[in-house]
C-alpha cells in the first residue's frame, strides 16, 4: 500500500505521516522532498534544462522520475507500506507520480490535507518559517491548485486535531 499525503505547506502532512507510522504496521515514511534536495545539490542551475531553472525542484524532470523509481525500490527491497508526505499541486507531476505509484502497488490512497490560507500562514509562522519567504509565497497557488477534484480525497484541517485527521485516513484505508 502507498498512502500519499498531499497538501500545501503547513497543512499537516508531515505530522500526519509521523502519526500514521506507528498505526500502519509494516510501514515506512518516504519523503520525495529528500530527492529534490539531492537533485538541487547534484545538478547546478546552469546544467538544468531551460524549463527546470526555477526555484522549485519539482520542475526538474528527474525529480518525478526518481520519486517513482525510489518508491519502487523501497517497496521491493523492504516490502513495506509507504507513507508519502508531499506538496504536489502541479497536475502533470501529480499524474505521473500517482500513475507511477499505481504501477508499483495497486493499493494507492491519496489524501489532500486542505486549510485556508490564513490557517496555513499561521502554522508555517509557528513552525519558524520566515514570513514572506518561499513557503509563504507558495500558499495561494497551492490552495487554488489543490481545489482541483483530481486531488481528492480532501480533508479540511482548519478545525481538526491530528488525531481526527489520522482517524479519517485510517478509516478510509481499512
C-alpha positions, 0 to 999 in steps of 0.5 A: 500500500502507498498512502500519499499525503498531499497538501500545501505547506503547513497543512499537516502532512508531515505530522500526519505521516509521523502519526500514521507510522506507528498505526500502519504496521509494516510501514515506512515514511518516504519523503520525495522532498529528500530527492529534490534536495539531492537533485538541487545539490547534484545538478547546478542551475546552469546544467538544468534544462531551460524549463527546470531553472526555477526555484522549485525542484519539482520542475526538474524532470528527474525529480518525478522520475526518481520519486517513482523509481525510489518508491519502487525500490523501497517497496521491493527491497523492504516490502513495506507500506509507504507513507508519502508526505508531499506538496504536489499541486502541479497536475502533470507531476501529480499524474505521473507520480500517482500513475507511477505509484499505481504501477508499483502497488495497486493499493494507492490512497491519496489524501489532500490535507486542505486549510485556508490560507490564513490557517496555513500562514499561521502554522508555517509562522509557528513552525519558524518559517520566515514570513514572506519567504518561499513557503509563504509565497507558495500558499495561494497557488497551492490552495487554488491548485489543490481545489482541483477534484483530481486531488481528492480525497480532501480533508479540511484541517482548519478545525481538526486535531491530528488525531481526527485527521489520522482517524479519517485516513485510517478509516478510509484505508481499512 
